Amino acid sequence: MYKTVTFEIAGICNAKCPWCVTGNRSLLESGYPSSFINIEDFEKAIDRLIEFKLIGDKTVIILYNWGEPLIHPQFNAILKILNSRNIAFSISTNASKPVKVERGLLSQLREVSISMPGFSQKSYDRIHRFKFKKILRNIDVILENFRKAGFIGDVRVSYHLYQFNLGEMQAAKDFCDQRQIEFYPYVAYLNDFNLTSSYFNDSLPYETLKKLSKDLLLYYIEETIALAPKNYVCPQYDMLTIDEGCNVLTCCVVPKDHAEYSIGSLFDLSPEEIKKLKVSQKICKECLSSGQAYLAHNAPCPNFILEQKRSKIPNFIKRNIPEPLKLFIKKLLGQD
């Protein structure tokens, strides 16, 4: 049984992030178009995972990988399938599209993560390419819609740290604090396997490397890889990733144009084949030996955020307990 299953319901993203394999359109241009998952296929896939005991009451389905889930035209239908089977799920969104959710469909929603590439129009012009003020309004609308639909879980802003948005971090944190949203900044990274591989083997074109050096924080790469244990086991071995075509993927990073992108269709593989093939791909050995696997799962986060996280009171508790009890909990956690 897998505790974490990444299920791409929308292989399409409307953001234009230059360092993401979806946003920079490199896959589309190389002949690997993406699409939205068919509702009938999604339901069939979920039932197959349940039948094979690959998911259960301890599983959380992550409804995103490289795509934007809230732009799926039948998003509510997706939620109905999960809700009717009591399957927990989480969502990440760029907040570009507010969506109304039918009441009662979010009882299994565990977390909403909002990706943010900065806190100004200038930063959004460099990465997501959305109207910044509209995104801020959308965040409030999305949260209001989700609360009305019964969501009581945590909301976090995943603030991607770039060289150009470090000075905007405090304003973003203030915005989050005002709404009781968890503020979680971490270093932005190359979400493009081919670009990352080229960076590692020093084969990036000069112009790409020049632009990369002006956007991303690269100081940590070598020192992070140096910390990798000799027998490091990639967390992807214990996770299942499925794309919008119901293909079981080697992991959540290997792109569609790679020969070992998928180990086969979920509808053709047995549970034993899935478990065996996921850990026996050649690309996994290369990724582990180069340090990419460790780097991808250990993006640096500012120490002051990590310290707050260790003693964090979940937002849903903050919202639903009396003030005297909040103060008592804070004292226990040493936050007074």
N, C-alpha and C positions, 0 to 999 in steps of 0.2 A: 504494500500500500504506500502510495506517495503522499507526503504531507503537503507538498507544493506542486501544483500543476499550472504551468503557463499555457493558456489557451488563447491564441490570437483570433479574436472575432472580427477584427478589422485590419487587414493587411495594408490598409491605406492610412496615410497621415496627411493632414492639411497644413502642417507646419513645414518650414523649409530649412531646418537646421543643417548647416553645411557639414557638420561632423557626424551626422547620423546616416546610416545606409538607406533609410527611407526618405529622410528630408532632402538629401542631396541628389535623389533620383538616380543614383548610379545603377541600381538593379533594374529599374524601369528602362533606362537607356540601353542596358545590355541585353534586353529581351526577356526579362523576368517580371512581368506585371503582377500586381497583387489585386485582391478583391475582398469583398465582405463574405463572411461565412454564410452559407445557406442554412436557414433555420432548421429544416428537416435533418440536414447533416449534423448540425450541432446537437440536436436532441438524440439522434442515433448514436453519436460519439459519446455523449455523457452516459447514456444507458449501457453502452459497451464497457466503459470504464468501471461502472458500478458492477456490472455482471462479472467482469474479470477480477473484481476486488482490488483494482488499482487505485481507487479512491474510496473514501469512507467519511465517517463523521469527524475525523481529525484532519481532513484535507481542506486546503484553501485553494480555490481556482483563481488564478491571476488572469484577468480578462484583457491582457495587453502584452505586447512584446515590442514590436516596432511600430505598431499602429495606434490610432486614436479611437478608443472604443465608443465614445459618446457620439461619433458621427455614423455609427451603424444605423441604417434606416429602420431596423426592427429591434432596437435595443431593449424595449420592454418585453418583447417575445423571448429574448435571451434570458432575461431575469425571471420570467414566468417558469421557464424550464428548470432553472436552478432552484428557485423557491419551492416549486412543487416537489422537489426531491430533497429538500433540506440540505443543500450544499452551500457551504460558506464560500464567499468570493471577495475579491478586492478589485479596486479600479484605480487606474492612473489616468489623468487627463491634462491636456494643455489649457483647459478652460476656454477653448475657442467657441464652444457651442453649448449653451444651456439646454438641458433636456428635461422634460417633465416625465416623472416616473409615477406610475399608478400606485396608489396607496396599498401598502402591505407587501410590496415586492422587494423591499430593502431590509427585511428582518435578518437576512443572512449576510448582509454587507458588513465586512469587518473593518475596512479602512479605505479612505479616499486620499489619494496622493495627487497633488497638483504640481506639475513641473513648471519651473519659473527660471528663465535665463537672465534675470536681472530685474531691476525695479525702475525702469525708465523706458521711454520710447526709443532712445538711442540704443539700448541693449537689445530690445526686441527687434529693432531693425537689423541687427547683426545676426540674430539666431532664429527665433520663431517666425519673424516677419508678420506679426499681428499688431493691431492697434492696442497699445498698452492700457489706456483708460477703459477700453471696452473689456479687456481681460479682467480688470479689477471689478467691473460691474458684473461680469459673468460669474466670477467666483461667488459673489454674494447671492446671485440668483440660483446658481447650482446648489449651494448649501441650503438655501431656503427651500428649494424644491425637494431636496433629499430629506430634509428634516420633516417636511410635511408628509412625505411618503413613508416615514417611520424609521429613518436611519438615526441611530444613537451612538454610532461608533466614532472613532478618531479620524480627524482630518489633519493632514500634514502638507506643508509646502516643501517640496524638494527643490531647494534653491541651488542651481548649478553654478558653482564658482568658476568664473572666467577672469582673465587679467583685467578686463574692462569694467567689471561690476562689483569689485571688492568694496568700493566706497558706497555702494547702494545697499549693502547688507543690513545696516541698522534700520533703514526706512522699511525694508521688507519685513524685518522682525517686528517692528512696531505695528505694521499692518496686520500681521498674524496675531500678535498679542491682543489687539483690540477685538479680534473675532474668536479668541480661544482656539486658534489653530496652531498646531505644533510647527515650529520653524526648524527645518533640518537642512542646513547647507552642506554640500560636499563637492569635492573637486570634479568639474566636468571632465569627461574623458572621450576618447575616440570611440563612438558607437558604430564602428565600421571595421569589420574584421580585416578586410583587404588593406585598408589604409593603415591600420595598426600593424599588420604584418610588414608592410612596406617601411613603416617607421622603424620597426625593430631591425630590419636587415639593411637599413640605410639606402633604400631605393626610391624614396619619395622624390617626385619632381621638385626642383628648387622652389618654384612659385608656390606650390602647395605647402612645402615646409616653411616658407617665409610667412605665409598667412597663418599657418598653424601656430607658429611661434608668437604671433601677436594676439592670439585668442586664448589658447589653452595654457594652463599651468603645467609645465612639464618637469619641474625640478624634482618631483618625488618618484619618477618612474624607476630609475636605477636603484635607488635606496629601498623602495618598496619590494622590488623583485629580489633584492639581496636578503630580505627577511623571510622569503619563502622556505618552509621546511623541506628537507630533502625528500621526504615521502608524502608531500602534499597531495591530498585527495580533493579533486575538484568537486564543489558542492553540486554541480550539474549532474553528477552520477546519481544523486538522491532526489533529483527533480525530473519531472516529465514536461516536455515542451511539445505542443501541437500547433500546427499552423492553420490558417483559414481554409485549407484544403483537406484538413484532417490527416495530414502527414505527421508521423512521429519524427521529431528532429533529433539530431545528435546532441544539440544543446540550443540555448537561446541566442547564441552569437553567430554561429557559422552561417554565412549568407546563402541565398538561393542559388547563386551561380557556382557554388562549390560542389564538387563531386560527392562529398559526404555530408551534404546539407541534411538529408533525410535518411532514415533507416527503413522507410517503407510506410505504407498506409496503415492507419490504426485499424481499419476494417479487414486487413489481411494478416496482421501479425498476432501471434499468441503472446500472452504475458511473459512466457519464458524467453521468447525471441526478443521482445522489447528490452528486457533486463540484460540479456546477453549482448545484443548489438549496441546498446547505448554506451557500453564501457569498453568496446573493442575496436573503435574506429582509429585509423591511423592519425587523423587530424588531432585527436585528443592527446596523443603522445607528443606531437609536435608543439601543441599549445602549452602543455605542462612543462616541457623541457625549456621552452623559450621564456617562460615566466608570465606569459599572457594570461593564463588561467588564474594565477594568484593575483595579478594586478587587477583583473576585471572584477574580482570579488572583494577587493580591499581598497576601494577608493578613499583617499584621506578625507577626514572630517575634522573641523576645528575642535581643539581640546575642550573649549568651554561648552560646546554643544554636547560632546560626549559626557561631560560631567553632569550636565543638566539632565541628560537622558537617563543616566543611572538612577536618579532619584525623582523621576518624573511621575506625577499623578496623572493618570489617563484623563483626557478631556471629558469623556462621558461621565466620569465620576465628578469632575469639577462642576459639570452642569446640573447634576442631579442629587447632590447631597447638601444638607444645610450648612451654612457658613461656620458655625461652631465646630462641626465635624471636620470641615476642610482644614481649619486651623489646627485641630488636634493631629490630623494626618501629617500636616506640614512639620509639626514639632517632632513627630516620630521619625520623619525623614531628614530632620535637621535643616529644614528649609525656612525656618522662622528667623 
